[in-house]
Protein backbone atom coordinates (compact mmCIF):
# COMPACT_ATOMS: atom_id res chain seq x y z
CA UNK A 1 0.00 0.00 0.00
CA UNK A 2 1.36 3.42 -0.93
CA UNK A 3 2.18 5.87 1.84
CA UNK A 4 -0.43 8.35 0.61
CA UNK A 5 -3.10 5.65 0.85
CA UNK A 6 -2.12 4.89 4.46
CA UNK A 7 -2.10 8.52 5.58
CA UNK A 8 -5.41 9.88 6.79
CA UNK A 9 -6.33 13.23 8.26
CA UNK A 10 -7.43 13.03 11.87
CA UNK A 11 -9.60 16.06 12.82
CA UNK A 12 -8.59 15.84 16.48
CA UNK A 13 -5.13 17.15 15.52
CA UNK A 14 -6.47 20.22 13.71
CA UNK A 15 -6.01 22.47 16.78
CA UNK A 16 -2.52 21.28 17.74
CA UNK A 17 -0.90 24.03 15.73
CA UNK A 18 -2.60 27.39 15.62
CA UNK A 19 -0.90 28.55 12.43
CA UNK A 20 1.28 27.34 9.60
CA UNK A 21 4.94 26.53 10.09
CA UNK A 22 8.03 27.45 8.12
CA UNK A 23 11.17 25.33 8.02
CA UNK A 24 13.75 27.72 9.41
CA UNK A 25 16.93 27.34 11.43
CA UNK A 26 17.13 30.19 13.92
CA UNK A 27 19.65 30.32 16.75
CA UNK A 28 17.76 30.43 20.05
CA UNK A 29 18.46 30.29 23.75
CA UNK A 30 16.21 28.71 26.34
CA UNK A 31 16.37 30.24 29.81
CA UNK A 32 14.91 28.94 33.07
CA UNK A 33 15.32 29.18 36.82
CA UNK A 34 16.27 26.19 38.95
CA UNK A 35 16.91 26.44 42.67
CA UNK A 36 17.15 30.23 42.47
CA UNK A 37 19.79 30.04 39.73
CA UNK A 38 19.20 31.46 36.25
CA UNK A 39 20.25 28.91 33.63
CA UNK A 40 20.58 29.07 29.86
CA UNK A 41 21.05 26.58 27.03
CA UNK A 42 21.56 27.49 23.38
CA UNK A 43 20.12 25.61 20.44
CA UNK A 44 18.28 26.16 17.18
CA UNK A 45 14.86 25.84 15.62
CA UNK A 46 13.80 23.27 13.04
CA UNK A 47 10.60 25.08 12.17
CA UNK A 48 8.88 28.25 13.36
CA UNK A 49 5.36 29.63 13.44
CA UNK A 50 3.55 32.67 14.78
CA UNK A 51 2.63 30.81 17.97
CA UNK A 52 5.52 28.43 18.50
CA UNK A 53 8.41 26.40 17.20
CA UNK A 54 10.14 23.07 17.16
CA UNK A 55 13.56 23.61 18.67
CA UNK A 56 16.55 21.44 19.51
CA UNK A 57 18.38 22.20 22.74
CA UNK A 58 20.90 20.24 24.85
CA UNK A 59 18.57 20.28 27.85
CA UNK A 60 15.38 18.27 28.36
CA UNK A 61 12.49 19.86 30.26
CA UNK A 62 9.21 18.74 31.78
CA UNK A 63 6.00 19.10 29.80
CA UNK A 64 4.17 22.24 30.85
CA UNK A 65 7.37 23.91 32.06
CA UNK A 66 7.53 27.67 31.48
CA UNK A 67 10.72 28.87 29.86
CA UNK A 68 12.02 32.04 28.26
CA UNK A 69 12.85 31.66 24.57
CA UNK A 70 15.34 34.15 23.14
CA UNK A 71 15.72 34.67 19.39
CA UNK A 72 19.50 35.16 19.21
CA UNK A 73 19.24 36.86 15.81
CA UNK A 74 17.30 39.88 17.09
CA UNK A 75 17.58 39.36 20.90
CA UNK A 76 13.78 39.41 21.35
CA UNK A 77 12.55 37.09 24.08
CA UNK A 78 9.19 35.59 24.98
CA UNK A 79 7.77 33.28 27.62
CA UNK A 80 7.17 29.82 26.16
CA UNK A 81 5.59 26.63 27.47
CA UNK A 82 6.93 23.18 26.62
CA UNK A 83 3.98 21.39 24.99
CA UNK A 84 5.87 18.48 23.41
CA UNK A 85 9.21 16.76 24.01
CA UNK A 86 10.53 14.43 21.37
CA UNK A 87 13.62 12.30 21.13
CA UNK A 88 17.06 13.09 22.42
CA UNK A 89 19.39 13.11 19.43
CA UNK A 90 23.08 13.81 18.92
CA UNK A 91 22.56 17.58 19.21
CA UNK A 92 19.93 17.60 21.96
CA UNK A 93 16.25 17.23 22.74
CA UNK A 94 13.43 18.06 20.33
CA UNK A 95 11.21 20.63 22.06
CA UNK A 96 7.78 21.80 20.97
CA UNK A 97 7.41 25.29 22.41
CA UNK A 98 4.25 27.38 22.48
CA UNK A 99 4.94 31.10 22.64
CA UNK A 100 2.92 33.09 25.17
CA UNK A 101 2.00 36.55 23.82
CA UNK A 102 4.94 36.93 21.42
CA UNK A 103 5.71 40.28 19.82
CA UNK A 104 4.57 40.38 16.19
CA UNK A 105 8.20 40.56 15.01
CA UNK A 106 9.57 37.85 17.32
CA UNK A 107 10.81 35.82 14.33
CA UNK A 108 11.33 38.86 12.09
CA UNK A 109 8.71 37.49 9.65
CA UNK A 110 5.02 37.99 8.96
CA UNK A 111 2.88 34.89 9.42
Secondary structure by P-SEA (a helix, b strand, c coil): ccccccbbbbccccccccccccbbbbbbbbbbbcccbbbbbbbcccccccccccccccccccccbbbbbbcccccbbbbbbbcccccccccbbbbbccccccccccccccc
